[in-house]
């Protein structure tokens, strides 16, 4: 958990600065012209909640990568992106054109192939709690779980 927070310590300022500056350039003039910046003052808890959820997503992302791999995170992201599409089709009866269906299918199949290739290239991780006989000989006893 400490390494997760340490990663955020180093990455968050750069990411936050980039997002802030991009937002100022892309959205700032329109927000100022419409007077919509006052929404932050009238709804501070909503914006604080949104920022907290964003931080939670970053902590969970780093934790997932640390516990598994970057490929596993990509798989989870692909599943997460598929859910709204299927929900829209099933619940709202959104029309899916043949071109959209073919394009999405190609994307999913290509991603599955990429994931398979990347997973076969990666060495298998040994669980952190398992110790080898060498570790025991060196004075590092096995953890009993």
C-alpha positions in Angstrom: 0.0 0.0 0.0 2.9 2.3 0.7 4.3 2.0 -2.8 0.9 2.9 -4.2 0.7 6.1 -2.3 4.4 6.9 -3.2 3.6 6.5 -6.9 0.7 8.9 -6.5 2.9 11.3 -4.7 5.2 11.5 -7.7 2.6 11.2 -10.5 -0.4 13.2 -9.2 1.2 16.7 -9.4 2.2 16.2 -13.0 -1.1 14.6 -14.0 -3.1 17.3 -12.1 -1.1 20.1 -13.7 -1.6 18.7 -17.2 -5.4 18.2 -16.6 -5.8 21.7 -15.1 -3.9 23.5 -17.9 -5.8 21.5 -20.6 -9.1 22.3 -18.9 -8.2 26.0 -18.7 -7.4 26.1 -22.4 -10.2 23.8 -23.7 -13.0 24.6 -21.3 -12.1 27.8 -19.4 -13.2 30.4 -21.9 -16.7 28.8 -22.3 -17.1 28.4 -18.5 -16.2 32.0 -17.9 -18.5 33.3 -20.7 -21.5 31.4 -19.4 -20.7 32.1 -15.7 -20.7 28.4 -14.9 -17.7 28.6 -12.5 -20.1 29.6 -9.8 -21.5 26.0 -9.8 -18.4 24.9 -7.9 -19.2 27.4 -5.1 -22.8 26.4 -4.9 -22.1 22.7 -5.0 -18.8 22.2 -3.2 -19.6 18.7 -1.8 -20.5 17.4 -5.2 -17.2 18.5 -6.6 -15.3 17.3 -3.6 -17.0 13.9 -4.0 -16.1 13.8 -7.7 -12.5 14.6 -6.9 -12.4 12.0 -4.1 -13.8 9.3 -6.5 -11.1 10.3 -9.0 -8.4 9.8 -6.4 -9.9 6.4 -5.4 -9.8 5.3 -9.1 -6.1 6.2 -9.2 -5.3 4.3 -6.0 -7.3 1.3 -7.2 -5.6 1.4 -10.6 -2.1 1.4 -9.1 -3.1 -1.3 -6.7 -4.5 -3.5 -9.5 -1.3 -3.1 -11.6 0.8 -3.9 -8.5 -1.2 -6.9 -7.6 -1.5 -8.3 -11.1 -0.1 -6.6 -14.2 -0.8 -3.8 -16.6 -2.4 -6.3 -19.0 -4.9 -7.3 -16.3 -5.8 -3.6 -15.9 -6.3 -3.3 -19.6 -8.6 -6.3 -19.6 -10.7 -4.8 -16.8 -10.8 -1.5 -18.7 -12.1 -3.3 -21.8 -14.8 -5.1 -19.8 -15.7 -1.8 -18.2 -16.0 -0.1 -21.6 -18.2 -2.9 -22.9 -20.8 -2.7 -20.2 -22.3 0.7 -21.2 -22.5 -0.4 -24.8 -24.3 -3.6 -24.0 -26.5 -1.7 -21.5 -27.5 0.9 -24.1 -28.4 -1.8 -26.6 -30.3 -4.0 -24.2 -32.1 -1.3 -22.0 -32.4 1.7 -24.4 -32.7 -0.4 -27.6 -30.0 1.7 -29.2 -29.5 0.8 -32.8 -26.1 -0.7 -33.7 -25.2 -0.4 -37.3 -23.4 -3.2 -39.1 -20.3 -1.0 -39.4 -20.3 -0.3 -35.7 -20.8 -4.0 -34.8 -18.0 -5.0 -37.1 -15.7 -2.3 -35.8 -16.4 -3.1 -32.2 -15.9 -6.9 -32.8 -12.6 -6.2 -34.6 -11.5 -4.1 -31.6 -12.4 -6.7 -29.0 -10.9 -9.6 -31.0 -7.7 -7.7 -31.6 -7.5 -6.7 -27.9 -8.0 -10.4 -26.9 -5.2 -11.4 -29.2 -2.9 -8.7 -27.9 -3.7 -9.8 -24.3 -3.0 -13.4 -25.1 0.4 -12.5 -26.6 1.3 -10.2 -23.8 0.3 -12.8 -21.1 2.4 -15.5 -22.8 5.4 -13.2 -22.9 5.3 -12.3 -19.2 7.0 -14.5 -16.6 4.6 -15.8 -14.0 4.7 -13.9 -10.7 5.4 -15.8 -7.5 3.1 -14.8 -4.7 4.8 -12.4 -2.3 4.0 -14.6 0.7 5.8 -17.7 -0.6 9.4 -18.2 0.4 11.9 -20.5 -1.1 14.2 -22.9 0.8 17.0 -20.4 0.0 15.0 -17.7 1.9 14.6 -20.0 4.9 18.3 -20.8 4.9 19.1 -17.1 4.8 17.1 -16.5 8.0 13.8 -15.4 6.3 11.2 -17.8 7.6 8.1 -18.7 5.6 5.0 -16.8 6.5 2.2 -19.0 7.8 -1.1 -17.8 6.6 
